[in-house]
Amino acid sequence: MNLYNTLTGKKEEFNPLEKGHVKIYVCGPTVYNYAHIGNLSSYIRWDILRRIFEYNGYKINEVMNLTDVDDKTIRDSQKHKTTLKEFTQKYTKLFFKDLQKLNIKKAEVYPKATDHIQEMVEIVQKLMKKGIAYKAQDGIYFDISKFSSYGKLAKLDKKGLKVGASNRVKLDEYDKENAQDFVLWKFWDKSDGDVFWDPSTWLGTNTEIEKGRPGWHIECSAMSSKYLGQPFDIHTGGVDLIFPHHENEIAQSEGAYGKKFVNYWIHAEHLLVDSAKMSKSKHNFYILSDIIKKGFDPISFRYLVFSSHYKSKLNFTWKSLESAENALTKLRDQVLHLRTKKHKNGKTIKIYQKKFLSAINNDMNTPEALAVVWELIKSDERDSDKYATLIDFDKVLGFKLDGIKSEKVSEDILNKLSKMDKARSVKDFNTADKLRAEIEKNGYKVLNTKDGSRVEKI
């Protein structure tokens, strides 16, 4: 299996740290609002990656964090005059509902940032003891000049790095063009309201880490190391997270523990809407419920994402979603027709399995894998074997092909179909044509296969 590693800038063969196991960390949502379709497209990508590993026989340990304390969660919970916990719990539940609708498999662990404050403070302490972090008036900062390989993920020009106390940033999100000393722990101020933790309650009053809250970047370092160890195999996220978030994760984690953080960094490209960046001001900002309200099946959005490569920008339009839904409907219709009682004992077709596996193992080439699906459907293979192979592929596709409910065809139509086949077998084509016309008049199309005739609703 080959994957493009952002850290090395090339496609590499995947070699797990532990044979037969893969440890994956997925940068999860900040639960202050609905996840938009750009966020969800990334989570579909990482679900596909998980499924590919499972298809290859790996055991998975996937961790997806939930950021439930940062500038935005505090700001918006205060706007809504509710507690931080109540506010973030609401959007956490809505997020999980979206994952379920998109048939995204559950991660093994969904750690919340607020449940791991002590682990974050522990990393801050280590960095301070090593002289890599320093105390300022408003918090504890990471000194990027003390970490020699800072910028290796984002390929930053070290000559342009802004270092020193005059170039600090306290905000969780800031100018992504400039590297600056970043906050690890923010000391409490009035704008935080009742959101703070006091490390002195477990460290003692002599600690330099005053009451406050963590910076955004330290949260992922703490949660990933707790549940996956260090190093672990794969860290995923969107390309917008490469800098500063993932760059800072590396600096904190490797600075604190003195060893490699992650072996493979996998990043998905942006989702565009009508060829433009999604923005509420441009009125092209959508969430999953917008798709559902327009009558689309959420799995159609999954199909659309699957049809594009994760390293290419996906341009979402309502027309492209409609095309994806039409293709998905056609695929499901094909599966329904293949799924009959006499076709239950089919065998997977090795040549198509090999082609499919080759595609998905080549840096998650999902468009090529989808092409193999349609090649199989159009092939002359036995219906029973086609069905078995498609259900096997759905372990990666996630299109719920095995659970499709068939529309019941009336006994009258089925009897006419049987008589039509008998008439054809004795070369009574006049009678066969009349029966076909009657069937089609009732809204069905007759399809002839080597396993016999079948009908499809027009």
C-alpha positions as CSV (number, residue, x, y, z in Angstrom):
1,M,0.0,0.0,0.0
2,N,1.4,3.4,-1.0
3,L,0.4,6.8,0.5
4,Y,1.6,10.3,-0.2
5,N,3.4,11.5,2.9
6,T,3.3,15.3,3.3
7,L,6.3,15.2,5.5
8,T,8.6,13.7,2.9
9,G,6.8,15.1,-0.1
10,K,6.6,11.8,-1.9
11,K,4.5,8.6,-2.2
12,E,5.8,5.9,0.1
13,E,5.1,2.3,0.8
14,F,3.2,2.0,4.1
15,N,5.1,0.1,6.8
16,P,3.3,0.0,10.2
17,L,5.1,0.3,13.4
18,E,3.4,-2.9,14.6
19,K,2.7,-5.7,12.1
20,G,-0.9,-6.1,11.2
21,H,-2.0,-2.9,13.2
22,V,-2.3,0.7,12.2
23,K,-2.8,3.6,14.5
24,I,-4.5,6.7,13.0
25,Y,-5.2,10.1,14.4
26,V,-7.9,12.2,12.7
27,C,-8.1,15.9,13.5
28,G,-11.8,16.1,14.5
29,P,-14.3,18.9,14.6
30,T,-14.4,22.0,16.8
31,V,-17.9,21.6,18.2
32,Y,-19.2,25.1,18.1
33,N,-21.5,24.8,15.0
34,Y,-22.7,22.3,12.4
35,A,-19.9,20.6,10.4
36,H,-20.0,22.0,6.9
37,I,-19.8,19.8,3.8
38,G,-16.1,20.6,3.4
39,N,-15.4,19.2,6.9
40,L,-17.6,16.2,6.2
41,S,-15.8,15.4,2.9
42,S,-12.6,15.1,4.8
43,Y,-14.2,12.7,7.3
44,I,-15.5,10.6,4.4
45,R,-11.9,10.5,3.1
46,W,-10.5,9.2,6.4
47,D,-13.3,6.7,6.7
48,I,-12.3,5.4,3.3
49,L,-8.7,5.2,4.4
50,R,-9.8,3.2,7.5
51,R,-11.9,0.9,5.3
52,I,-8.9,0.3,2.9
53,F,-6.7,-0.8,5.8
54,E,-9.4,-3.1,7.1
55,Y,-9.9,-4.5,3.5
56,N,-6.1,-5.2,3.6
57,G,-6.5,-7.2,6.8
58,Y,-5.2,-4.6,9.3
59,K,-6.6,-4.1,12.8
60,I,-7.3,-0.4,13.4
61,N,-6.9,1.9,16.4
62,E,-8.5,5.2,15.2
63,V,-8.7,8.3,17.4
64,M,-10.7,11.4,16.5
65,N,-10.5,14.3,18.8
66,L,-13.4,16.6,19.7
67,T,-12.2,20.2,20.3
68,D,-14.7,21.4,23.0
69,V,-12.6,24.3,24.3
70,D,-11.0,27.1,22.2
71,D,-11.6,30.7,21.3
72,K,-14.7,29.9,19.2
73,T,-16.4,27.5,21.6
74,I,-16.0,30.0,24.4
75,R,-17.1,33.0,22.3
76,D,-20.2,31.3,20.9
77,S,-21.3,29.7,24.1
78,Q,-21.2,33.1,25.8
79,K,-23.3,34.5,22.9
80,H,-25.9,31.9,23.4
81,K,-25.8,32.4,27.2
82,T,-25.2,28.8,28.0
83,T,-22.4,26.8,29.6
84,L,-19.5,25.6,27.5
85,K,-20.3,22.0,28.2
86,E,-24.0,22.3,27.3
87,F,-23.1,24.3,24.2
88,T,-20.5,21.8,22.9
89,Q,-22.5,18.7,23.8
90,K,-25.3,19.9,21.4
91,Y,-23.0,20.2,18.4
92,T,-21.2,17.0,19.3
93,K,-24.5,15.1,19.1
94,L,-25.3,16.7,15.8
95,F,-21.9,15.8,14.4
96,F,-22.3,12.1,15.3
97,K,-25.7,12.1,13.6
98,D,-24.0,13.5,10.4
99,L,-21.4,10.7,10.6
100,Q,-24.1,8.1,10.9
101,K,-26.0,9.5,7.9
102,L,-22.8,9.3,5.8
103,N,-22.1,5.7,6.9
104,I,-18.8,6.8,8.5
105,K,-17.5,4.1,10.8
106,K,-17.0,4.8,14.4
107,A,-13.5,5.6,15.7
108,E,-12.2,3.6,18.6
109,V,-11.9,6.7,20.8
110,Y,-13.4,10.2,20.6
111,P,-11.5,12.1,23.3
112,K,-12.7,15.5,24.4
113,A,-10.2,18.3,25.0
114,T,-11.8,19.2,28.3
115,D,-11.2,15.7,29.7
116,H,-7.4,15.9,29.0
117,I,-6.3,19.1,30.6
118,Q,-3.8,17.5,33.0
119,E,-2.1,15.7,30.0
120,M,-1.7,19.0,28.3
121,V,-0.2,20.7,31.3
122,E,2.2,17.8,31.6
123,I,3.5,18.5,28.1
124,V,3.8,22.2,28.9
125,Q,5.8,21.4,32.0
126,K,8.2,19.2,30.0
127,L,8.8,21.9,27.4
128,M,9.4,24.5,30.1
129,K,11.9,22.3,31.9
130,K,13.8,21.9,28.6
131,G,13.8,25.6,27.9
132,I,11.7,25.3,24.8
133,A,8.7,27.1,26.3
134,Y,8.7,30.3,28.3
135,K,6.4,32.2,30.6
136,A,5.0,35.6,29.3
137,Q,2.6,38.0,30.9
138,D,-0.5,36.4,29.3
139,G,0.5,32.7,29.1
140,I,3.1,30.0,28.3
141,Y,4.6,30.1,24.8
142,F,6.6,27.8,22.6
143,D,9.9,29.2,21.4
144,I,10.2,28.1,17.8
145,S,13.8,29.2,17.7
146,K,14.6,26.4,20.2
147,F,13.2,23.7,17.9
148,S,15.7,23.3,15.0
149,S,13.5,21.4,12.6
150,Y,10.5,23.8,12.9
151,G,8.9,24.2,9.5
152,K,9.7,20.7,8.2
153,L,6.1,19.7,7.5
154,A,5.1,22.9,5.8
155,K,8.5,23.4,4.1
156,L,8.9,26.8,5.6
157,D,11.8,29.0,4.8
158,K,13.7,29.3,8.1
159,K,15.2,32.6,7.1
160,G,11.7,34.1,7.2
161,L,10.7,32.8,10.7
162,K,9.7,35.4,13.2
163,V,11.1,34.5,16.6
164,G,11.3,36.2,19.9
165,A,9.0,37.7,22.5
166,S,7.9,40.5,20.2
167,N,6.5,38.0,17.8
168,R,4.0,36.0,19.9
169,V,0.4,35.1,19.1
170,K,-2.2,34.1,21.7
171,L,-5.1,33.4,19.3
172,D,-5.8,29.8,18.3
173,E,-6.1,30.9,14.6
174,Y,-3.8,33.4,13.1
175,D,-1.9,34.6,10.0
176,K,-1.0,31.3,8.2
177,E,1.8,33.1,6.3
178,N,3.9,33.9,9.3
179,A,5.5,31.5,11.8
180,Q,5.5,32.9,15.3
181,D,6.0,31.7,18.9
182,F,2.6,30.2,19.7
183,V,0.7,29.9,23.0
184,L,0.6,26.6,24.8
185,W,-1.4,27.7,27.8
186,K,-3.4,30.9,28.1
187,F,-3.7,32.6,31.5
188,W,-7.3,33.5,32.4
189,D,-8.7,36.9,31.6
190,K,-12.3,38.3,31.9
191,S,-13.2,37.3,28.3
192,D,-12.9,33.6,29.3
193,G,-15.7,34.0,31.9
194,D,-16.0,30.9,34.0
195,V,-13.9,28.7,31.6
196,F,-10.5,28.0,33.2
197,W,-8.5,25.3,35.0
198,D,-6.1,25.8,37.9
199,P,-3.1,23.5,37.6
200,S,-2.0,24.5,41.2
201,T,-4.8,22.2,42.5
202,W,-2.7,19.2,41.4
203,L,0.8,20.6,40.9
204,G,1.0,22.8,44.0
205,T,1.2,26.6,44.3
206,N,4.8,26.8,43.2
207,T,3.9,26.1,39.6
208,E,4.5,28.8,37.0
209,I,1.4,27.7,35.1
210,E,-1.3,29.9,36.3
211,K,-5.0,29.2,36.0
212,G,-6.3,29.4,32.5
213,R,-6.9,27.1,29.5
214,P,-5.0,25.3,26.8
215,G,-4.1,26.6,23.4
216,W,-5.6,24.8,20.5
217,H,-2.5,23.1,19.2
218,I,-1.5,21.4,22.5
219,E,-4.8,19.6,22.7
220,C,-4.1,17.2,19.8
221,S,-0.5,16.5,21.0
222,A,-1.9,15.4,24.4
223,M,-4.8,13.3,23.2
224,S,-2.8,11.6,20.4
225,S,0.1,10.6,22.6
226,K,-2.3,9.3,25.3
227,Y,-4.2,6.9,23.1
228,L,-1.7,6.1,20.4
229,G,1.7,6.6,22.0
230,Q,4.6,8.3,20.2
231,P,5.4,7.7,17.5
232,F,2.2,6.5,15.8
233,D,1.5,5.6,12.2
234,I,-0.8,8.1,10.5
235,H,-2.0,11.6,11.2
236,T,-4.7,13.0,8.9
237,G,-6.3,16.3,8.2
238,G,-7.2,18.9,5.6
239,V,-4.4,20.8,3.8
240,D,-5.4,24.0,5.7
241,L,-4.2,22.3,8.9
242,I,-0.6,21.7,7.7
243,F,0.4,25.1,9.0
244,P,0.3,26.2,11.7
245,H,-1.7,23.5,13.5
246,H,0.1,20.3,12.4
247,E,3.5,22.0,12.3
248,N,3.0,23.1,15.9
249,E,1.8,19.6,17.0
250,I,5.1,18.2,15.7
251,A,7.2,20.9,17.5
252,Q,5.3,20.4,20.8
253,S,5.4,16.6,20.8
254,E,8.9,16.1,19.5
255,G,10.2,18.9,21.7
256,A,8.6,17.4,24.8
257,Y,9.4,13.7,24.3
258,G,12.5,13.8,22.1
259,K,11.4,11.3,19.5
260,K,9.5,11.3,16.2
261,F,5.8,12.2,16.5
262,V,4.2,10.6,13.4
263,N,5.5,8.5,10.5
264,Y,2.9,9.4,7.8
265,W,1.1,12.7,7.4
266,I,-1.9,12.5,5.0
267,H,-3.7,15.6,3.9
268,A,-6.9,16.0,1.8
269,E,-7.5,19.0,-0.5
270,H,-10.2,21.6,-0.1
271,L,-13.8,21.2,-1.2
272,L,-14.9,24.1,-3.4
273,V,-18.5,25.1,-4.0
274,D,-19.2,26.4,-7.6
275,S,-15.4,26.7,-8.0
276,A,-15.0,29.1,-5.1
277,K,-14.0,28.8,-1.5
278,M,-17.1,28.1,0.7
279,S,-18.2,31.3,2.5
280,K,-21.4,32.4,4.1
281,S,-21.0,35.9,2.5
282,K,-20.9,34.2,-0.9
283,H,-24.1,32.2,-0.1
284,N,-22.3,28.9,-1.0
285,F,-22.0,27.6,2.6
286,Y,-23.7,24.2,3.1
287,I,-24.2,21.7,5.8
288,L,-25.5,18.1,5.4
289,S,-29.1,19.1,6.2
290,D,-29.1,21.5,3.2
291,I,-28.4,18.5,1.0
292,I,-31.1,16.4,2.7
293,K,-33.7,19.2,2.5
294,K,-33.2,19.3,-1.3
295,G,-34.2,15.6,-1.4
296,F,-30.8,14.1,-1.8
297,D,-29.6,10.9,-0.1
298,P,-26.6,11.7,2.1
299,I,-24.8,8.6,0.6
300,S,-25.0,10.5,-2.8
301,F,-22.6,13.0,-1.3
302,R,-20.4,10.1,-0.2
303,Y,-20.4,8.8,-3.8
304,L,-19.4,12.3,-5.0
305,V,-16.5,12.4,-2.6
306,F,-15.4,8.8,-3.6
307,S,-15.4,9.8,-7.3
308,S,-12.6,12.3,-6.8
309,H,-9.0,11.8,-5.5
310,Y,-8.3,13.1,-2.1
311,K,-5.3,15.1,-3.3
312,S,-7.5,17.0,-5.9
313,K,-9.8,19.8,-5.1
314,L,-13.4,18.6,-5.3
315,N,-15.8,21.1,-6.8
316,F,-19.3,20.7,-5.3
317,T,-22.3,21.9,-7.4
318,W,-25.9,20.8,-7.2
319,K,-25.5,19.4,-10.7
320,S,-22.5,17.3,-9.7
321,L,-24.4,16.0,-6.7
322,E,-27.4,15.2,-8.9
323,S,-25.1,13.2,-11.2
324,A,-23.6,11.4,-8.3
325,E,-27.1,10.5,-7.0
326,N,-28.1,9.2,-10.5
327,A,-25.0,7.1,-10.6
328,L,-25.6,5.7,-7.1
329,T,-29.2,4.9,-8.0
330,K,-28.1,3.1,-11.1
331,L,-25.6,1.1,-9.1
332,R,-28.1,0.2,-6.4
333,D,-30.6,-0.9,-9.2
334,Q,-27.9,-3.1,-10.6
335,V,-27.2,-4.7,-7.2
336,L,-30.9,-5.3,-6.7
337,H,-31.3,-7.1,-9.9
338,L,-28.2,-9.2,-9.2
339,R,-29.5,-10.1,-5.7
340,T,-32.0,-12.9,-6.2
341,K,-32.4,-16.2,-4.3
342,K,-30.6,-18.2,-7.0
343,H,-27.7,-15.8,-6.9
344,K,-26.9,-16.1,-3.2
345,N,-24.0,-18.5,-3.5
346,G,-21.8,-16.4,-5.8
347,K,-18.0,-16.2,-5.5
348,T,-15.9,-13.0,-5.6
349,I,-14.1,-12.6,-9.0
350,K,-10.4,-12.5,-8.3
351,I,-9.4,-10.5,-11.4
352,Y,-11.7,-7.6,-10.4
353,Q,-10.7,-7.9,-6.8
354,K,-7.1,-7.5,-7.8
355,K,-7.9,-4.4,-10.0
356,F,-9.9,-2.9,-7.2
357,L,-7.2,-3.5,-4.6
358,S,-4.5,-2.2,-6.9
359,A,-6.5,1.1,-7.2
360,I,-7.3,1.7,-3.5
361,N,-3.7,0.7,-2.5
362,N,-2.2,3.2,-4.9
363,D,-2.5,6.3,-2.7
364,M,-6.3,5.9,-2.2
365,N,-7.1,6.1,-5.9
366,T,-10.9,6.1,-5.4
367,P,-11.9,7.3,-8.9
368,E,-10.0,4.3,-10.4
369,A,-11.6,2.0,-7.9
370,L,-15.0,3.3,-8.9
371,A,-14.2,2.7,-12.6
372,V,-13.5,-1.0,-11.7
373,V,-16.9,-1.2,-10.1
374,W,-18.6,-0.1,-13.3
375,E,-16.3,-2.3,-15.4
376,L,-17.4,-5.3,-13.3
377,I,-21.1,-4.4,-13.8
378,K,-20.8,-4.3,-17.6
379,S,-18.8,-7.5,-17.7
380,D,-20.1,-10.9,-18.9
381,E,-19.4,-12.5,-15.5
382,R,-22.2,-14.6,-13.7
383,D,-24.7,-12.4,-11.9
384,S,-24.1,-14.3,-8.7
385,D,-20.4,-13.6,-8.8
386,K,-20.9,-10.0,-9.7
387,Y,-23.2,-9.6,-6.7
388,A,-20.7,-11.2,-4.3
389,T,-17.9,-9.1,-5.6
390,L,-19.8,-5.8,-5.4
391,I,-20.8,-6.6,-1.8
392,D,-17.1,-7.3,-1.1
393,F,-16.1,-3.9,-2.7
394,D,-18.7,-2.1,-0.5
395,K,-16.6,-2.8,2.5
396,V,-14.5,0.1,1.1
397,L,-17.2,2.0,-0.8
398,G,-19.6,2.3,2.1
399,F,-22.6,2.7,-0.1
400,K,-24.8,0.3,1.9
401,L,-25.3,-2.0,-1.1
402,D,-26.1,-5.0,1.0
403,G,-29.0,-3.3,2.7
404,I,-30.9,-2.0,-0.3
405,K,-34.6,-2.8,-0.2
406,S,-36.1,-4.0,-3.5
407,E,-39.4,-2.8,-4.8
408,K,-41.9,-5.6,-4.9
409,V,-42.9,-6.5,-8.5
410,S,-46.5,-7.7,-8.8
411,E,-47.3,-11.4,-9.5
412,D,-49.0,-10.3,-12.7
413,I,-45.8,-8.7,-14.1
414,L,-43.7,-11.7,-13.0
415,N,-46.1,-14.1,-14.7
416,K,-46.0,-12.2,-17.9
417,L,-42.2,-12.1,-17.8
418,S,-42.2,-15.9,-17.3
419,K,-44.6,-16.4,-20.2
420,M,-42.5,-14.1,-22.4
421,D,-39.3,-16.2,-21.7
422,K,-41.2,-19.4,-22.5
423,A,-42.5,-17.9,-25.8
424,R,-39.0,-16.8,-26.7
425,S,-37.6,-20.3,-26.0
426,V,-40.0,-21.9,-28.5
427,K,-39.3,-19.0,-31.0
428,D,-42.9,-17.6,-30.6
429,F,-41.5,-14.0,-31.0
430,N,-44.9,-12.5,-31.8
431,T,-46.3,-13.6,-28.4
432,A,-43.1,-12.6,-26.7
433,D,-43.2,-9.1,-28.2
434,K,-46.8,-8.6,-27.1
435,L,-46.0,-9.6,-23.5
436,R,-43.0,-7.3,-23.5
437,A,-45.3,-4.4,-24.6
438,E,-47.8,-5.2,-21.8
439,I,-45.0,-5.2,-19.2
440,E,-43.6,-1.9,-20.5
441,K,-47.1,-0.4,-20.5
442,N,-47.1,-1.0,-16.8
443,G,-44.0,1.0,-16.2
444,Y,-41.3,-1.6,-16.4
445,K,-38.3,-2.1,-18.8
446,V,-37.4,-5.6,-19.7
447,L,-33.7,-6.5,-19.5
448,N,-32.4,-9.7,-21.1
449,T,-29.4,-11.4,-19.4
450,K,-27.8,-14.8,-19.8
451,D,-29.4,-15.7,-16.5
452,G,-32.9,-14.9,-17.8
453,S,-35.1,-11.8,-18.2
454,R,-35.7,-9.3,-15.4
455,V,-37.6,-6.1,-15.1
456,E,-36.5,-2.6,-14.0
457,K,-38.9,0.1,-13.0
458,I,-38.8,3.0,-15.5
